[in-house]
Amino acid sequence: FRTEKMNSLFHRLHLEGRHLNKLKTADVHQLSAHSLQSHKESCAEDELIQTYIQKLLMMDYRARYIKTKETNEKDHTQQSANDSSEIEGDIFKEMNFSNEATSQSDLIHPMDVQMGVFHCADGFLKQLMVTKLSQCQYALPLLVPDPFTQQIEFPLWTFRQINKSWKMTNTNNETISQTQPIYKAETPMVSFFRFGSVSSSKSQLMNSLINEKHNTFFHRNCPGSSRTRVLIDGVVEIAWFCPSGTVDDKFTDCVAFCNLHGDAGDHEKQLQILTEMASVNVVLLPQLDRNDRNAAKIQNLYKNRKPLICLFTEDVSAATETRKGKYKIGLKGRNQSDVSEELRKTINDCLSESSSTFRLENVSKLSDIRVDEENDDDCRRGREAAKQMMSLLGKKDQTEIKELFLPHQGKLWQQWSQKNKELHRLRGDEIEMEISRKQTEMDQIRQQQHESDISEFIKLFIKEMNSDASNKMIFLKWLRILLDEHTSAELRDLHNKYDEAWSNILKLKEKEDKSDLKAQKQSEFERITEELQDANFGLEHIMREIGQIYESCSSVKENKKDLQIDFSSLPSLAAEMMISGFPLELMDGDAAHVPMIWISAVLDQIIQKLGDQRVFVLSVLGIQSTGKSTMLNAMFGLQFAVSAGRCTRGAFMQLIRISDEMKTQMNFDYILVVDTEGLHALELAGRSIRDHDNELATFVVGLGNVTLINIFGENPSELQDILQIVVQAFLRMKKVNLFPSCVFVHQNVSDVTAGEKNMDGRRRLQETLDEMTKLAAKEEVCDAESFSDVIRFDVQKDVKYFAQLWEGNPPMAPPNPNYCENIQELKKTIMSHASKSVKMTMMLINRQTQ
């Protein structure tokens, strides 16, 4: 009977056979007509999976509340029939009680939609899905019974990209910030389960402890909930409470909460694991009965030395300690807030007495549990190859790693970039000898690069990427995960020093201090900034090294003696990565330069592999830390680096496939998304920010068919500053007969619904743009009176106002659904521009980049 229900559910969800032929990230990472539809509270049953995935990728937590249309129509028909009956009805006849389930029992439970996708997704998609669930502040699957064999799986791989941040106050009243990969975090853990059928919702009670304004755990009173559920019983979900370091925190430390769905008496293995690993056990039951089938289990829990809190749904008593570490709380007829507060205090009391901690990785050590990472040969091989690379780094000083292992991209490449800029800035009156001298110097630098040894670290990387193994992309994922883990602690410490140094400079600026102390603090800030840049070490730096090995060989026209393959095959490795969905560095943020020979060769390889596809280029420009990467991630379900420790440096490009049905409408095959570092980057303090920003803006605007101009908050001086840079960039495009367009995105606007305010904002923006155009036109020596003289721009359609990203205060706040709606509207505007834009091919982009 159970298998029948499973098969019926998978059939209704159009997932038959998908638990064998898995859904892939590529299936959901393409732009389709469905992904452009506005937020819908309901959809047809055959669209449930698509709608759920699209909303989840956009970080719209309402993904879990979608209803099916057919039911709404039935309800409406029933309502209409009642309306048309005679005016004087018979209440006893029409409203008689029924014990039979209504049509609502036919609804697909929202958690069955979620778990249906989970069971039918491959490892990459599962990981992406769980990462997005975490961003939505939802509970995550921890122990998952296979729907057909009931074998319990621990999906450790899915947690590998999740970091949690929290703040605590120490005994000296100082606030300590923590950011950790969640699989490594050691925290207390509180487990919740129930025996029998209970009248109160366990999950709803748990939500009141974590975030009473958000349904972290799905419960019976959530929108779309139904009586029938097929895939969620026996699943254990986990969520973390992360304190903000304020007096309002419900718990002063990060605490994990585990929730066993269904009757714990039917899921003995899960119950055993939870009770063994928990710091505190909380059990819900109607009342105590020695003859109950679960009586022995309840008695064992009571005898166990771990704290136990019993919540009785048929008891009215307040919190009572029956013996040390054993508590009972009645729920019947009591105020939910009072119960929640009592339970919170009791859990805190228990935690203060307990020293036991829980670590996610340790679940993999349990017997009779299938661990996804161990069970998948490709995943295991990818991890071993990545670990072998990481072992070469040893315990070297993190600020020296790049210099030791990546010699081709350091000072030599930066010197070459500088010489190249100087060469292209030479005026007509410069003598030919000067040009020749610079070219000779550049050739010498390339020769030095070519003579540099390739580190064992890079040799191993090239060997792995050049193998025929099917696990290359898993290897890359593992390498990125392990590199982040390796660098995170050091980066966190450096960021704290960086913030402190910057605060000191700001304080001295406010005092208008002109003493030696200010110069000393500025010098200290620049040293920390340099250390921070040196300590940053990720996959992008490895690919940058590969790029520079290629460029040096290409310039010298000779393979390197210690390169195990022909250098001409290196661009193919990067092209494979891009086609598989990895971003590739387009502009080196440290040298502020585009490695043209390398990028051109990679694009040539993409053309060879995909054909000369039609491409629409979307770029983004804005002040540092204003949510540019977050916006692109939400729009296309991408994973550009967004944490404070990993601010974008330079520019990265990523390919997004267009679905077949959209290709005919849009007349192009791919979107090339270009994410860029912020203007006014603090790290550039002391250098020529203005020149750097102008170069970056000109590059980004020149590359894109449409550039998103991202503006944060309502600071007029900041706005004026960025607009002057933007206008100047567009004027330069006009001079070389390129006519890109732009959309302004005004983020974090307090009241996005205020029409009059937005109209006024648009008018002021238009006036400022026209004013900046006149100023920039003088500087660029050309004629332009208004911004519309420079590019085609509609102030009504091409200015978007965005709600703030979070619904509440981080770290526990979920993303704001209004922000997700704003993203969807912006996506439609971009596609509207795309349908009218001049089509570019990969080959044309390659030429334009040059």
GUKOL-235924 format. One record per residue (C-alpha): x, y, z. Coordinates in steps of 0.2 Angstrom, whole numbers. Layout:
N
{r {X Y Z}}
...
END
This chain:
850
{r {0 0 0}}
{r {14 12 4}}
{r {23 9 -12}}
{r {7 12 -21}}
{r {5 29 -13}}
{r {23 33 -17}}
{r {21 28 -36}}
{r {5 38 -36}}
{r {13 54 -29}}
{r {28 53 -41}}
{r {16 51 -55}}
{r {6 66 -50}}
{r {22 76 -48}}
{r {28 70 -65}}
{r {43 63 -57}}
{r {41 44 -62}}
{r {58 36 -65}}
{r {67 52 -59}}
{r {73 43 -43}}
{r {84 33 -55}}
{r {87 46 -69}}
{r {90 61 -58}}
{r {86 79 -61}}
{r {102 89 -64}}
{r {107 107 -60}}
{r {107 111 -79}}
{r {88 106 -80}}
{r {84 120 -68}}
{r {98 133 -72}}
{r {91 137 -89}}
{r {80 152 -92}}
{r {62 146 -97}}
{r {46 155 -100}}
{r {40 147 -84}}
{r {54 156 -74}}
{r {48 173 -80}}
{r {30 171 -73}}
{r {25 182 -59}}
{r {22 175 -41}}
{r {7 163 -41}}
{r {-1 157 -25}}
{r {-7 142 -35}}
{r {-3 132 -51}}
{r {-8 116 -60}}
{r {-2 100 -52}}
{r {10 96 -67}}
{r {18 113 -63}}
{r {21 111 -45}}
{r {39 105 -46}}
{r {44 118 -59}}
{r {36 132 -48}}
{r {44 126 -32}}
{r {61 125 -39}}
{r {60 142 -48}}
{r {54 150 -32}}
{r {67 141 -21}}
{r {81 147 -32}}
{r {75 165 -31}}
{r {76 163 -12}}
{r {57 165 -11}}
{r {51 156 5}}
{r {34 155 -2}}
{r {40 141 -13}}
{r {33 130 1}}
{r {16 137 1}}
{r {10 134 -17}}
{r {-8 127 -19}}
{r {-15 117 -34}}
{r {-27 126 -45}}
{r {-39 112 -48}}
{r {-44 112 -29}}
{r {-47 131 -29}}
{r {-59 129 -44}}
{r {-68 114 -36}}
{r {-70 125 -20}}
{r {-76 139 -31}}
{r {-89 128 -40}}
{r {-95 122 -23}}
{r {-97 140 -17}}
{r {-107 145 -33}}
{r {-119 130 -31}}
{r {-123 135 -13}}
{r {-125 154 -18}}
{r {-138 149 -31}}
{r {-149 139 -19}}
{r {-165 146 -11}}
{r {-163 161 0}}
{r {-171 153 16}}
{r {-160 138 18}}
{r {-161 124 31}}
{r {-145 125 42}}
{r {-148 108 50}}
{r {-148 100 32}}
{r {-134 111 24}}
{r {-122 112 38}}
{r {-123 94 46}}
{r {-107 87 53}}
{r {-97 75 43}}
{r {-83 63 49}}
{r {-77 60 31}}
{r {-62 69 24}}
{r {-67 82 11}}
{r {-58 84 -6}}
{r {-44 92 4}}
{r {-37 75 7}}
{r {-33 74 -11}}
{r {-21 89 -10}}
{r {-2 86 -12}}
{r {6 90 4}}
{r {19 104 1}}
{r {33 94 10}}
{r {30 80 -2}}
{r {34 92 -16}}
{r {50 97 -7}}
{r {55 79 -3}}
{r {49 73 -20}}
{r {62 85 -28}}
{r {75 80 -15}}
{r {74 61 -19}}
{r {74 64 -38}}
{r {89 77 -38}}
{r {107 72 -42}}
{r {121 77 -29}}
{r {124 95 -36}}
{r {105 99 -37}}
{r {102 93 -19}}
{r {117 103 -13}}
{r {110 119 -22}}
{r {92 115 -16}}
{r {98 113 3}}
{r {109 129 2}}
{r {94 139 -4}}
{r {83 131 9}}
{r {95 137 22}}
{r {95 155 14}}
{r {76 155 16}}
{r {79 151 35}}
{r {70 134 33}}
{r {74 117 42}}
{r {85 105 32}}
{r {84 86 29}}
{r {96 78 41}}
{r {90 60 41}}
{r {80 54 26}}
{r {73 37 24}}
{r {73 30 6}}
{r {55 31 0}}
{r {56 13 -7}}
{r {69 4 4}}
{r {67 14 20}}
{r {86 14 21}}
{r {91 30 31}}
{r {103 42 22}}
{r {113 56 30}}
{r {115 69 16}}
{r {131 77 22}}
{r {136 83 5}}
{r {121 94 4}}
{r {127 104 20}}
{r {145 108 13}}
{r {141 125 6}}
{r {132 132 21}}
{r {140 144 33}}
{r {131 151 48}}
{r {135 168 57}}
{r {131 173 74}}
{r {136 185 88}}
{r {139 181 107}}
{r {143 192 122}}
{r {157 186 132}}
{r {160 189 151}}
{r {169 206 148}}
{r {153 211 139}}
{r {162 211 122}}
{r {153 205 106}}
{r {161 190 98}}
{r {157 187 80}}
{r {157 169 73}}
{r {156 162 55}}
{r {158 144 53}}
{r {154 130 40}}
{r {139 122 48}}
{r {145 105 46}}
{r {160 109 57}}
{r {151 120 70}}
{r {150 112 88}}
{r {134 117 96}}
{r {121 110 109}}
{r {107 101 101}}
{r {89 100 106}}
{r {79 85 99}}
{r {60 85 97}}
{r {49 70 94}}
{r {31 64 98}}
{r {23 48 103}}
{r {6 44 97}}
{r {-7 57 90}}
{r {-6 74 98}}
{r {-18 89 97}}
{r {-4 102 98}}
{r {9 105 84}}
{r {26 101 88}}
{r {34 110 73}}
{r {24 125 77}}
{r {30 125 95}}
{r {48 123 89}}
{r {46 138 77}}
{r {41 149 92}}
{r {58 145 100}}
{r {68 149 84}}
{r {59 163 75}}
{r {40 166 79}}
{r {38 176 64}}
{r {44 163 52}}
{r {39 144 49}}
{r {56 137 50}}
{r {48 119 52}}
{r {32 116 41}}
{r {17 112 52}}
{r {-1 108 51}}
{r {-7 126 51}}
{r {4 132 37}}
{r {-4 137 20}}
{r {-7 122 9}}
{r {-5 109 22}}
{r {-16 94 20}}
{r {-20 78 30}}
{r {-11 66 18}}
{r {8 66 18}}
{r {18 52 10}}
{r {37 57 11}}
{r {39 67 26}}
{r {36 54 40}}
{r {52 47 47}}
{r {62 62 41}}
{r {73 71 53}}
{r {75 90 50}}
{r {88 102 58}}
{r {88 120 60}}
{r {100 132 70}}
{r {96 147 81}}
{r {109 160 78}}
{r {110 174 91}}
{r {113 192 86}}
{r {122 197 102}}
{r {107 207 109}}
{r {97 206 124}}
{r {82 200 114}}
{r {91 183 110}}
{r {81 168 115}}
{r {97 158 117}}
{r {114 166 120}}
{r {124 153 110}}
{r {121 145 93}}
{r {109 130 96}}
{r {104 116 84}}
{r {86 110 84}}
{r {81 93 77}}
{r {63 88 73}}
{r {58 70 70}}
{r {42 70 59}}
{r {29 57 62}}
{r {26 45 77}}
{r {43 42 85}}
{r {37 24 90}}
{r {37 20 71}}
{r {55 26 68}}
{r {66 18 81}}
{r {82 21 72}}
{r {80 39 70}}
{r {74 40 88}}
{r {89 31 94}}
{r {101 43 85}}
{r {93 59 91}}
{r {92 54 109}}
{r {110 49 109}}
{r {117 64 100}}
{r {105 77 109}}
{r {110 88 123}}
{r {92 89 128}}
{r {77 78 123}}
{r {59 86 121}}
{r {45 73 119}}
{r {27 77 115}}
{r {13 65 121}}
{r {-5 66 126}}
{r {-3 57 143}}
{r {6 44 152}}
{r {-1 26 150}}
{r {9 10 156}}
{r {0 0 144}}
{r {5 11 129}}
{r {15 2 116}}
{r {28 16 118}}
{r {29 15 137}}
{r {46 6 138}}
{r {54 19 126}}
{r {47 33 137}}
{r {53 25 153}}
{r {71 23 145}}
{r {71 41 141}}
{r {67 45 159}}
{r {80 34 166}}
{r {93 41 154}}
{r {105 54 162}}
{r {101 67 148}}
{r {89 81 152}}
{r {71 77 147}}
{r {56 88 145}}
{r {39 80 143}}
{r {26 91 135}}
{r {8 84 139}}
{r {-6 89 127}}
{r {-19 84 140}}
{r {-11 92 155}}
{r {-14 110 161}}
{r {1 111 174}}
{r {15 124 172}}
{r {33 119 171}}
{r {38 107 185}}
{r {55 98 188}}
{r {50 81 194}}
{r {68 76 197}}
{r {85 83 192}}
{r {85 86 174}}
{r {67 79 171}}
{r {53 92 168}}
{r {35 91 163}}
{r {25 105 155}}
{r {6 105 152}}
{r {-1 112 135}}
{r {-20 110 137}}
{r {-30 126 137}}
{r {-14 136 139}}
{r {-8 152 131}}
{r {5 147 117}}
{r {16 162 121}}
{r {17 157 140}}
{r {21 139 135}}
{r {34 144 123}}
{r {43 156 136}}
{r {42 142 149}}
{r {49 129 137}}
{r {63 142 132}}
{r {68 145 150}}
{r {68 126 154}}
{r {79 122 139}}
{r {91 136 144}}
{r {92 129 161}}
{r {95 111 154}}
{r {109 118 142}}
{r {118 127 156}}
{r {120 111 166}}
{r {125 101 150}}
{r {142 101 142}}
{r {138 89 127}}
{r {139 96 110}}
{r {133 91 93}}
{r {143 92 77}}
{r {135 88 60}}
{r {150 79 53}}
{r {149 66 67}}
{r {133 59 61}}
{r {143 51 47}}
{r {151 40 60}}
{r {135 31 65}}
{r {132 13 60}}
{r {118 7 49}}
{r {117 25 41}}
{r {120 28 22}}
{r {131 43 20}}
{r {129 51 3}}
{r {147 56 1}}
{r {153 38 5}}
{r {140 30 -6}}
{r {144 39 -22}}
{r {161 34 -30}}
{r {163 50 -40}}
{r {160 60 -24}}
{r {173 50 -15}}
{r {186 51 -28}}
{r {183 69 -30}}
{r {186 72 -12}}
{r {202 62 -11}}
{r {209 71 -26}}
{r {205 88 -18}}
{r {212 82 -1}}
{r {228 77 -9}}
{r {230 95 -16}}
{r {226 103 0}}
{r {239 92 9}}
{r {252 101 -1}}
{r {248 117 7}}
{r {252 110 24}}
{r {253 123 38}}
{r {261 137 28}}
{r {257 155 32}}
{r {241 159 23}}
{r {248 176 17}}
{r {262 167 9}}
{r {253 153 0}}
{r {249 162 -16}}
{r {268 168 -18}}
{r {274 150 -15}}
{r {261 140 -25}}
{r {255 153 -38}}
{r {271 162 -44}}
{r {265 166 -62}}
{r {251 178 -56}}
{r {261 188 -43}}
{r {272 203 -45}}
{r {277 198 -63}}
{r {259 198 -70}}
{r {255 214 -61}}
{r {271 223 -68}}
{r {266 216 -86}}
{r {248 223 -84}}
{r {255 240 -78}}
{r {267 241 -93}}
{r {253 236 -105}}
{r {242 250 -98}}
{r {256 262 -100}}
{r {259 256 -118}}
{r {241 259 -123}}
{r {241 276 -115}}
{r {256 283 -125}}
{r {251 299 -134}}
{r {255 302 -153}}
{r {270 313 -148}}
{r {279 298 -139}}
{r {294 292 -149}}
{r {294 275 -156}}
{r {309 270 -146}}
{r {298 272 -130}}
{r {285 260 -137}}
{r {299 248 -142}}
{r {307 249 -125}}
{r {290 245 -116}}
{r {287 230 -128}}
{r {304 224 -124}}
{r {302 225 -105}}
{r {285 216 -107}}
{r {293 202 -117}}
{r {307 200 -103}}
{r {293 199 -90}}
{r {284 185 -100}}
{r {301 176 -102}}
{r {303 177 -83}}
{r {286 171 -80}}
{r {289 156 -92}}
{r {305 152 -83}}
{r {295 151 -66}}
{r {292 133 -60}}
{r {275 126 -59}}
{r {271 121 -41}}
{r {266 103 -37}}
{r {249 110 -32}}
{r {245 116 -49}}
{r {253 101 -58}}
{r {241 90 -48}}
{r {226 101 -52}}
{r {230 100 -71}}
{r {232 82 -70}}
{r {215 80 -62}}
{r {206 91 -74}}
{r {215 83 -89}}
{r {209 65 -84}}
{r {195 56 -91}}
{r {186 55 -74}}
{r {168 59 -74}}
{r {170 67 -57}}
{r {180 83 -63}}
{r {166 94 -58}}
{r {164 86 -41}}
{r {183 88 -38}}
{r {181 106 -42}}
{r {167 108 -29}}
{r {177 99 -16}}
{r {192 109 -19}}
{r {182 125 -17}}
{r {174 119 -1}}
{r {191 113 6}}
{r {199 130 1}}
{r {185 140 9}}
{r {187 129 25}}
{r {206 131 25}}
{r {206 150 23}}
{r {190 155 33}}
{r {197 156 51}}
{r {212 167 45}}
{r {201 178 34}}
{r {189 181 49}}
{r {203 187 60}}
{r {210 198 47}}
{r {192 205 43}}
{r {190 209 62}}
{r {207 218 61}}
{r {202 227 45}}
{r {186 233 52}}
{r {194 239 68}}
{r {208 248 58}}
{r {195 257 47}}
{r {184 262 62}}
{r {200 270 69}}
{r {203 280 53}}
{r {185 286 53}}
{r {186 292 71}}
{r {202 302 67}}
{r {194 309 51}}
{r {179 315 62}}
{r {191 324 74}}
{r {200 331 59}}
{r {216 324 66}}
{r {231 329 56}}
{r {244 321 67}}
{r {257 307 64}}
{r {244 295 72}}
{r {232 297 57}}
{r {247 293 45}}
{r {252 278 56}}
{r {234 271 57}}
{r {232 274 38}}
{r {248 264 35}}
{r {242 250 47}}
{r {226 249 37}}
{r {235 247 21}}
{r {246 234 28}}
{r {230 224 34}}
{r {222 227 17}}
{r {237 219 8}}
{r {237 204 20}}
{r {219 202 17}}
{r {222 201 -2}}
{r {236 189 0}}
{r {226 178 12}}
{r {212 177 0}}
{r {214 160 -9}}
{r {201 152 -20}}
{r {197 142 -36}}
{r {198 159 -45}}
{r {216 161 -40}}
{r {220 143 -47}}
{r {212 147 -63}}
{r {221 164 -64}}
{r {238 154 -62}}
{r {233 142 -76}}
{r {229 158 -87}}
{r {246 165 -84}}
{r {255 149 -88}}
{r {245 149 -104}}
{r {249 167 -108}}
{r {268 165 -104}}
{r {269 150 -115}}
{r {259 158 -129}}
{r {270 174 -129}}
{r {286 164 -129}}
{r {279 152 -141}}
{r {286 137 -131}}
{r {279 124 -119}}
{r {285 125 -101}}
{r {298 111 -97}}
{r {288 105 -82}}
{r {271 106 -90}}
{r {264 89 -92}}
{r {252 93 -106}}
{r {253 105 -121}}
{r {249 122 -115}}
{r {237 124 -130}}
{r {225 112 -121}}
{r {223 123 -105}}
{r {209 134 -111}}
{r {199 119 -115}}
{r {199 115 -96}}
{r {192 132 -92}}
{r {179 131 -106}}
{r {173 114 -99}}
{r {171 123 -82}}
{r {161 137 -89}}
{r {149 126 -99}}
{r {146 116 -83}}
{r {140 131 -74}}
{r {156 137 -65}}
{r {160 156 -65}}
{r {177 161 -73}}
{r {187 176 -69}}
{r {186 189 -83}}
{r {196 203 -76}}
{r {209 200 -63}}
{r {204 211 -48}}
{r {222 212 -40}}
{r {230 217 -57}}
{r {214 227 -63}}
{r {218 219 -80}}
{r {209 207 -92}}
{r {221 193 -97}}
{r {216 195 -115}}
{r {226 180 -123}}
{r {219 168 -110}}
{r {201 174 -111}}
{r {201 174 -130}}
{r {207 157 -130}}
{r {194 151 -118}}
{r {180 159 -128}}
{r {187 151 -144}}
{r {186 134 -135}}
{r {168 137 -129}}
{r {164 141 -148}}
{r {172 125 -153}}
{r {162 115 -140}}
{r {145 124 -142}}
{r {146 132 -159}}
{r {145 151 -161}}
{r {130 153 -150}}
{r {120 169 -150}}
{r {123 177 -133}}
{r {115 191 -123}}
{r {127 200 -111}}
{r {120 206 -94}}
{r {133 215 -83}}
{r {131 224 -66}}
{r {139 240 -59}}
{r {138 248 -42}}
{r {146 253 -26}}
{r {155 239 -15}}
{r {144 229 -4}}
{r {127 234 -11}}
{r {120 217 -15}}
{r {125 215 -33}}
{r {130 197 -32}}
{r {115 193 -21}}
{r {104 201 -34}}
{r {111 190 -48}}
{r {110 175 -37}}
{r {92 177 -34}}
{r {88 182 -52}}
{r {96 166 -60}}
{r {98 154 -45}}
{r {117 157 -46}}
{r {131 156 -32}}
{r {142 171 -35}}
{r {152 174 -18}}
{r {142 185 -7}}
{r {149 184 10}}
{r {158 199 18}}
{r {174 189 18}}
{r {173 185 -1}}
{r {168 202 -9}}
{r {169 201 -28}}
{r {186 207 -35}}
{r {188 210 -53}}
{r {174 203 -64}}
{r {167 185 -66}}
{r {157 178 -81}}
{r {144 164 -80}}
{r {134 156 -94}}
{r {115 153 -92}}
{r {107 142 -105}}
{r {90 148 -113}}
{r {77 134 -114}}
{r {72 128 -132}}
{r {55 136 -132}}
{r {62 153 -126}}
{r {76 153 -140}}
{r {63 155 -153}}
{r {55 170 -144}}
{r {71 179 -139}}
{r {82 174 -153}}
{r {97 170 -143}}
{r {104 154 -135}}
{r {114 160 -119}}
{r {114 174 -106}}
{r {132 178 -101}}
{r {131 186 -84}}
{r {145 197 -79}}
{r {147 201 -60}}
{r {159 214 -55}}
{r {168 221 -40}}
{r {161 237 -32}}
{r {166 254 -36}}
{r {174 264 -22}}
{r {182 248 -15}}
{r {189 252 2}}
{r {204 241 -2}}
{r {209 254 -15}}
{r {211 267 -2}}
{r {227 276 -5}}
{r {226 272 -24}}
{r {218 282 -38}}
{r {200 276 -35}}
{r {193 288 -48}}
{r {204 281 -62}}
{r {200 263 -57}}
{r {182 266 -56}}
{r {181 274 -73}}
{r {191 260 -81}}
{r {180 247 -73}}
{r {164 256 -78}}
{r {170 258 -96}}
{r {174 239 -97}}
{r {158 233 -89}}
{r {146 245 -99}}
{r {156 241 -115}}
{r {154 222 -113}}
{r {135 222 -109}}
{r {120 223 -120}}
{r {112 229 -103}}
{r {121 235 -88}}
{r {112 235 -71}}
{r {116 250 -61}}
{r {114 245 -43}}
{r {111 260 -31}}
{r {109 256 -12}}
{r {99 267 0}}
{r {95 285 -3}}
{r {112 294 -1}}
{r {111 309 -14}}
{r {130 312 -14}}
{r {134 293 -17}}
{r {121 293 -31}}
{r {129 308 -39}}
{r {146 301 -38}}
{r {141 284 -46}}
{r {130 292 -60}}
{r {145 303 -66}}
{r {155 288 -68}}
{r {141 278 -77}}
{r {137 293 -89}}
{r {155 295 -94}}
{r {156 276 -98}}
{r {141 277 -109}}
{r {148 292 -118}}
{r {164 283 -122}}
{r {153 269 -129}}
{r {144 281 -140}}
{r {161 288 -147}}
{r {165 270 -153}}
{r {147 267 -160}}
{r {142 255 -146}}
{r {125 257 -140}}
{r {121 247 -124}}
{r {107 250 -113}}
{r {105 251 -94}}
{r {92 248 -80}}
{r {94 257 -63}}
{r {90 246 -48}}
{r {87 257 -32}}
{r {89 244 -18}}
{r {84 245 0}}
{r {70 258 -3}}
{r {60 260 13}}
{r {43 261 5}}
{r {43 253 -13}}
{r {24 255 -14}}
{r {24 274 -12}}
{r {20 279 -30}}
{r {21 298 -28}}
{r {38 296 -19}}
{r {44 284 -33}}
{r {38 297 -47}}
{r {48 310 -38}}
{r {63 299 -36}}
{r {62 296 -55}}
{r {61 314 -59}}
{r {76 318 -48}}
{r {86 304 -56}}
{r {82 310 -73}}
{r {88 328 -69}}
{r {104 321 -61}}
{r {108 310 -76}}
{r {105 325 -88}}
{r {116 336 -77}}
{r {130 323 -76}}
{r {129 321 -95}}
{r {133 339 -98}}
{r {148 338 -86}}
{r {154 322 -93}}
{r {152 328 -111}}
{r {164 343 -108}}
{r {176 330 -100}}
{r {175 319 -115}}
{r {174 333 -128}}
{r {158 328 -136}}
{r {140 335 -138}}
{r {126 329 -127}}
{r {113 339 -118}}
{r {103 325 -109}}
{r {106 307 -105}}
{r {94 301 -118}}
{r {106 309 -131}}
{r {118 296 -125}}
{r {108 280 -124}}
{r {90 274 -126}}
{r {83 276 -109}}
{r {65 276 -102}}
{r {64 283 -84}}
{r {47 275 -81}}
{r {52 257 -87}}
{r {71 257 -83}}
{r {71 262 -65}}
{r {67 249 -52}}
{r {64 251 -34}}
{r {68 236 -23}}
{r {62 232 -5}}
{r {75 228 8}}
{r {83 210 6}}
{r {78 204 24}}
{r {61 202 32}}
{r {67 207 49}}
{r {85 207 57}}
{r {99 195 52}}
{r {105 182 57}}
{r {88 174 58}}
{r {78 184 46}}
{r {72 176 30}}
{r {73 185 13}}
{r {59 197 10}}
{r {46 190 -2}}
{r {44 208 -9}}
{r {62 208 -14}}
{r {59 192 -24}}
{r {44 199 -33}}
{r {55 215 -37}}
{r {68 203 -44}}
{r {55 194 -55}}
{r {49 211 -62}}
{r {67 216 -66}}
{r {70 199 -75}}
{r {55 203 -86}}
{r {62 220 -90}}
{r {79 213 -94}}
{r {71 200 -106}}
{r {61 214 -114}}
{r {77 223 -118}}
{r {85 206 -124}}
{r {71 203 -136}}
{r {75 221 -144}}
{r {94 220 -142}}
{r {107 218 -156}}
{r {112 200 -156}}
{r {129 196 -152}}
{r {138 179 -155}}
{r {152 172 -144}}
{r {165 177 -158}}
{r {159 195 -157}}
{r {160 195 -138}}
{r {178 188 -140}}
{r {182 203 -152}}
{r {174 216 -141}}
{r {183 210 -125}}
{r {199 213 -135}}
END
